[in-house]
Amino acid sequence: MTVDSDLFELDPDVDRAKKAAFQLLGRRAYTRKEIQEKLTKRGFSGRVIDETINTLERLRVVDDRDFASRFIEERLRLRPAGQLVLRRDLVRRGVEAPLIEDVLAEKFDAVDLEAVAFRLLSARRSRYLQLDRNKAMNRMYAFLARRGFAPDVARSVTARAWDCIENGVEDWDEG
């Protein structure tokens, strides 16, 4: 039986940092940068943090690509958003830009953004029914823009949604 000697450090600071990191990771996934910030706040030195993060990455407990992939999947499932918002949120969490672009391209390859945006507006349709055309379209567009949808997607979906309102379509899935 072989034991990974890096798991049991002779340096008590590294050992404490690993224990702290595993406690954090027991609650949710973190990026490399987030772990680094958390350990820095707890007073660990740069050397100790680097050793700890290197071990975590080698064990694949911290993996920014996997984090980004799961983050995007979860957001699309629970609180759909466009690429702009997802990109911003991943940058805030410390995922590197080239990695973000790779994962976004991979995840959005098969996603119909217009369908996602239309579904979001469909769930909110009662808010727009009594408004005049300009006010309704401005609010729908602004909502989609805040959710990170590209302007062309927001414009197209807003026009389609208004057509459904104007034509009295009850079930927007048919629109």
Sequence and secondary structure as in RCSB ss.txt:
>XXXX:A:sequence
MTVDSDLFELDPDVDRAKKAAFQLLGRRAYTRKEIQEKLTKRGFSGRVIDETINTLERLRVVDDRDFASRFIEER
LRLRPAGQLVLRRDLVRRGVEAPLIEDVLAEKFDAVDLEAVAFRLLSARRSRYLQLDRNKAMNRMYAFLARRGFA
PDVARSVTARAWDCIENGVEDWDEG
>XXXX:A:secstr
    TTTS SSHHHHHHHHHHHHHHTTS   HHHHHHHHHHTT  HHHHHHHHHHHHHTTSS HHHHHHHHHHHH
HHHS   HHHHHHHHHHTT  HHHHHHHHHHHHTT  HHHHHHHHHHHTGGGTTTS HHHHHHHHHHHHHHTT  
HHHHHHHHHHHHHHHHTT S GGG 
